[in-house]
Amino acid sequence: MPKSRTRKRSTKGKPKSIDWGAASAKGSGRINLILGAVALVAVVAGGLYLWQLQQAGSSFEALVAEGQPALARVETPPDRGGGHLGPGQGHSYDTAFPTSGIHDRVPVNAGFYTGPQRATQLVHALEHGNVVIYYDDPGAEARATIEAWTALFGGRWDGVVAAPSSGLGKAVTLAAWRKILKLDSFEPAAAAAFVDAFRGRGPEKRVR
């Protein structure tokens, strides 16, 4: 009798089984590593930013002490009053750097601006207790210092606004409500003393 033959089934062409669970676990592991790296970078960046602010604060306080004599150069312009403009109403001031007067209902927020800001909004910022620093081309180091101060003082009622004003060149003008200091070139100590003396002391809400 012929021997019985057992036929082997061919596996050729059949798909291999895939362990989807293992692949998913590997993918999750990679995602977790990426998320962990992003979180670490964020923590380091946040810590560095806070350290830089602390350093800027310490430097600023030292400049304030050094610049006290410069406060004798601060001018007190006439009181132009206050109040809000009506909807769609504009206003022209009799000076390039107004420190009081009727103004827009919406103030400029604290910060470093590279584009011109409306004078009516800047005056409202002064009324809030902000200090406005007008600059043009004060130099890289001066610009960096001014920008650092806007980051250091970003409060609604005691912030620093930096606004460009063409034609100043190297000169810098600092304004607070009914106070102004004009510098032929940026003097860090004098500017810091002005900011410290008048920031947060606007007529609408004094906070310092």
DRENVEXNU-117711 format. One record per residue (C-alpha): residue number from 1; residue in three letters; x, y, z. Coordinates in nm, 4 decimals. Each point is the difference from the previous one (the first is absolute). Layout:
NUM,ALA,X,Y,Z .
...
# end
This chain:
1,MET,0.0000,0.0000,0.0000 .
2,PRO,0.1276,0.3439,-0.0792 .
3,LYS,0.1148,0.2036,0.2902 .
4,SER,-0.2280,0.2838,0.0978 .
5,ARG,0.1524,0.3377,-0.0570 .
6,THR,-0.0699,0.2956,0.2192 .
7,ARG,-0.0214,0.3137,-0.2061 .
8,LYS,0.1738,0.3020,0.1487 .
9,ARG,-0.1915,0.3209,-0.0197 .
10,SER,0.1952,0.2793,-0.1554 .
11,THR,0.0297,0.3227,0.1930 .
12,LYS,0.1285,0.1862,-0.2989 .
13,GLY,-0.2002,0.3081,-0.0762 .
14,LYS,-0.1802,0.0036,0.3362 .
15,PRO,0.0333,0.3167,0.2058 .
16,LYS,0.2118,-0.0179,0.3097 .
17,SER,-0.1754,0.0690,0.3245 .
18,ILE,0.0683,0.3465,0.1435 .
19,ASP,0.0141,0.0745,0.3670 .
20,TRP,-0.1863,0.3299,-0.0073 .
21,GLY,0.0338,0.0357,0.3755 .
22,ALA,0.3789,-0.0010,-0.0179 .
23,ALA,0.0032,0.2564,-0.2809 .
24,SER,-0.2374,0.2222,0.1932 .
25,ALA,0.2153,-0.0264,0.3103 .
26,LYS,0.3098,0.1000,-0.1981 .
27,GLY,-0.1845,0.2961,-0.1509 .
28,SER,-0.1261,0.1110,0.3412 .
29,GLY,0.3516,-0.0265,0.1358 .
30,ARG,0.1349,0.2281,-0.2704 .
31,ILE,-0.2813,0.2515,0.0567 .
32,ASN,0.0664,-0.0025,0.3743 .
33,LEU,0.3693,0.0628,-0.0632 .
34,ILE,-0.0816,0.2913,-0.2316 .
35,LEU,-0.2504,0.1479,0.2448 .
36,GLY,0.2503,-0.0405,0.2827 .
37,ALA,0.2687,0.1780,-0.2017 .
38,VAL,-0.2379,0.2840,-0.0874 .
39,ALA,-0.1018,0.0359,0.3643 .
40,LEU,0.3654,0.0073,0.1081 .
41,VAL,0.0815,0.2688,-0.2562 .
42,ALA,-0.3006,0.2037,0.1196 .
43,VAL,0.1084,-0.0276,0.3631 .
44,VAL,0.3589,0.0993,-0.0823 .
45,ALA,-0.1169,0.2907,-0.2178 .
46,GLY,-0.2426,0.1150,0.2690 .
47,GLY,0.2691,-0.0177,0.2657 .
48,LEU,0.2440,0.1903,-0.2202 .
49,TYR,-0.2616,0.2684,-0.0701 .
50,LEU,-0.0722,0.0448,0.3712 .
51,TRP,0.3721,0.0147,0.0745 .
52,GLN,0.0468,0.2654,-0.2679 .
53,LEU,-0.2859,0.2037,0.1462 .
54,GLN,0.1536,-0.0292,0.3462 .
55,GLN,0.3354,0.1150,-0.1341 .
56,ALA,-0.1680,0.2873,-0.1855 .
57,GLY,-0.1807,0.0958,0.3207 .
58,SER,0.3212,0.0057,0.2012 .
59,SER,0.1758,0.2057,-0.2661 .
60,PHE,-0.2958,0.2376,-0.0175 .
61,GLU,0.0031,0.0638,0.3759 .
62,ALA,0.3700,0.0822,-0.0126 .
63,LEU,-0.0615,0.2453,-0.2844 .
64,VAL,-0.2852,0.1642,0.1930 .
65,ALA,0.2319,0.0769,0.2904 .
66,GLU,0.2655,0.1360,-0.2356 .
67,GLY,-0.2406,0.2158,-0.1956 .
68,GLN,-0.1717,0.1930,0.2805 .
69,PRO,0.1791,0.3312,-0.0775 .
70,ALA,-0.1481,-0.0089,-0.3523 .
71,LEU,-0.3503,0.0504,0.1438 .
72,ALA,0.0881,0.3677,0.0388 .
73,ARG,-0.0206,0.0206,-0.3804 .
74,VAL,-0.3602,-0.1243,-0.0128 .
75,GLU,-0.2434,0.2583,-0.1379 .
76,THR,-0.3641,0.0476,0.1071 .
77,PRO,-0.2067,0.1093,-0.3027 .
78,PRO,-0.3271,0.1938,0.0440 .
79,ASP,-0.3084,-0.1984,0.0925 .
80,ARG,-0.2069,-0.0554,-0.3170 .
81,GLY,-0.2789,-0.1765,0.1858 .
82,GLY,-0.1351,-0.3408,-0.0877 .
83,GLY,-0.3190,-0.1765,-0.0991 .
84,HIS,-0.0906,-0.2354,-0.2822 .
85,LEU,-0.0587,0.0712,-0.3654 .
86,GLY,-0.3343,-0.0898,-0.1523 .
87,PRO,-0.0419,-0.2871,-0.2499 .
88,GLY,0.1868,0.0810,-0.3209 .
89,GLN,0.1316,0.3263,0.1430 .
90,GLY,0.3671,0.0935,-0.0467 .
91,HIS,0.2259,0.2493,0.1725 .
92,SER,0.3247,0.1853,-0.0755 .
93,TYR,0.2376,0.1004,0.2785 .
94,ASP,0.2137,0.3131,0.0042 .
95,THR,0.3141,-0.2010,0.0769 .
96,ALA,0.1684,-0.3064,-0.1474 .
97,PHE,0.0050,-0.1752,0.3371 .
98,PRO,-0.3256,0.0848,0.1838 .
99,THR,-0.0166,-0.0863,0.3697 .
100,SER,-0.3656,0.0850,0.0652 .
101,GLY,-0.3155,0.1013,-0.1831 .
102,ILE,-0.3100,-0.1563,-0.1452 .
103,HIS,0.0717,-0.3496,-0.1282 .
104,ASP,-0.1284,-0.3218,-0.1537 .
105,ARG,-0.2192,-0.2331,0.2055 .
106,VAL,0.2402,-0.2887,-0.0637 .
107,PRO,0.3616,0.0299,0.1251 .
108,VAL,0.3111,-0.1542,-0.1490 .
109,ASN,0.1038,-0.3091,0.1953 .
110,ALA,0.3464,-0.0242,0.1505 .
111,GLY,0.2548,-0.1453,-0.2403 .
112,PHE,0.2647,0.0697,-0.2607 .
113,TYR,-0.1449,0.1282,-0.3268 .
114,THR,0.1809,0.0287,-0.3315 .
115,GLY,-0.2837,0.1862,-0.1737 .
116,PRO,-0.1418,0.3467,0.0823 .
117,GLN,-0.2742,0.0158,0.2635 .
118,ARG,-0.2874,0.2464,0.0143 .
119,ALA,0.0793,0.2955,0.2257 .
120,THR,-0.3522,-0.0036,0.1446 .
121,GLN,0.0490,-0.3596,0.1148 .
122,LEU,0.3452,0.0721,0.1396 .
123,VAL,-0.1380,0.2842,0.2122 .
124,HIS,-0.2601,-0.2368,0.1436 .
125,ALA,0.2851,-0.2396,0.0846 .
126,LEU,0.1671,0.2859,0.1889 .
127,GLU,-0.3215,0.0669,0.1901 .
128,HIS,0.0009,-0.3658,0.1040 .
129,GLY,0.3451,0.0448,0.1526 .
130,ASN,0.2122,-0.1381,-0.2812 .
131,VAL,0.3256,0.1593,-0.1115 .
132,VAL,0.0491,0.0472,-0.3744 .
133,ILE,0.3504,-0.0103,-0.1464 .
134,TYR,0.0239,0.1572,-0.3448 .
135,TYR,0.2953,-0.1264,-0.2042 .
136,ASP,0.1272,0.0076,-0.3573 .
137,ASP,0.3542,-0.1304,-0.0497 .
138,PRO,0.1560,-0.0003,0.3484 .
139,GLY,0.2480,-0.2804,-0.0760 .
140,ALA,-0.0205,-0.3767,0.0418 .
141,GLU,0.0944,-0.0062,0.3678 .
142,ALA,-0.2448,0.2765,0.0938 .
143,ARG,-0.2766,-0.1649,-0.1997 .
144,ALA,0.0630,-0.3333,0.1736 .
145,THR,-0.0126,0.1687,0.3420 .
146,ILE,-0.3260,0.1788,-0.0777 .
147,GLU,-0.1533,-0.3215,-0.1314 .
148,ALA,0.1073,-0.1828,0.3170 .
149,TRP,-0.1753,0.2637,0.2121 .
150,THR,-0.3253,-0.0452,-0.1919 .
151,ALA,0.0202,-0.3719,0.0797 .
152,LEU,0.0845,0.0715,0.3636 .
153,PHE,-0.2853,0.2484,0.0473 .
154,GLY,-0.3069,-0.1244,-0.1829 .
155,GLY,-0.2764,0.0978,0.2401 .
156,ARG,-0.3176,0.1771,-0.1047 .
157,TRP,0.0435,0.2797,0.2549 .
158,ASP,0.3792,0.0108,0.0357 .
159,GLY,0.1470,-0.1205,-0.3275 .
160,VAL,0.2528,0.1325,-0.2478 .
161,VAL,-0.0907,0.0733,-0.3610 .
162,ALA,0.2720,0.0459,-0.2629 .
163,ALA,-0.1266,0.1760,-0.3133 .
164,PRO,0.2023,0.1033,-0.3051 .
165,SER,0.0106,0.3680,-0.0944 .
166,SER,0.1772,0.0845,-0.3252 .
167,GLY,0.2362,0.2951,0.0079 .
168,LEU,0.1373,-0.0578,0.3506 .
169,GLY,0.3150,-0.1673,-0.1294 .
170,LYS,0.2161,-0.0913,0.3011 .
171,ALA,-0.2163,0.2061,0.2361 .
172,VAL,-0.2556,-0.1590,0.2316 .
173,THR,-0.3000,0.1636,0.1677 .
174,LEU,-0.1730,-0.1442,0.3059 .
175,ALA,-0.3521,0.1070,0.0907 .
176,ALA,-0.2290,-0.0568,0.2966 .
177,TRP,-0.3208,0.1823,0.0917 .
178,ARG,0.1058,0.3694,0.0027 .
179,LYS,0.3679,-0.0963,0.0197 .
180,ILE,0.2614,-0.0145,-0.2744 .
181,LEU,0.3736,-0.0642,-0.0270 .
182,LYS,0.1857,0.0655,-0.3260 .
183,LEU,0.3373,-0.1658,-0.0503 .
184,ASP,0.2370,0.0860,-0.2861 .
185,SER,0.1075,-0.3638,0.0088 .
186,PHE,-0.1170,-0.2910,0.2100 .
187,GLU,0.1224,0.0252,0.3590 .
188,PRO,-0.0928,-0.3266,0.1735 .
189,ALA,0.0298,0.1371,0.3537 .
190,ALA,-0.2011,0.3162,-0.0685 .
191,ALA,-0.2666,-0.1937,-0.1898 .
192,ALA,-0.0279,-0.2646,0.2744 .
193,ALA,-0.0376,0.2673,0.2684 .
194,PHE,-0.2836,0.1614,-0.2009 .
195,VAL,-0.1789,-0.3314,-0.0535 .
196,ASP,0.0265,-0.0852,0.3696 .
197,ALA,-0.1124,0.3447,0.1151 .
198,PHE,-0.3184,0.0194,-0.2084 .
199,ARG,-0.1030,-0.3533,-0.0961 .
200,GLY,-0.3245,-0.1025,0.1701 .
201,ARG,-0.0866,0.3528,0.1114 .
202,GLY,-0.2549,0.1102,-0.2577 .
203,PRO,-0.3083,0.1998,0.1016 .
204,GLU,-0.2494,-0.2709,-0.1004 .
205,LYS,0.1298,-0.2658,0.2399 .
206,ARG,0.3156,0.0434,0.2062 .
207,VAL,0.1518,-0.3383,0.0851 .
208,ARG,0.3451,0.0987,0.1322 .
# end
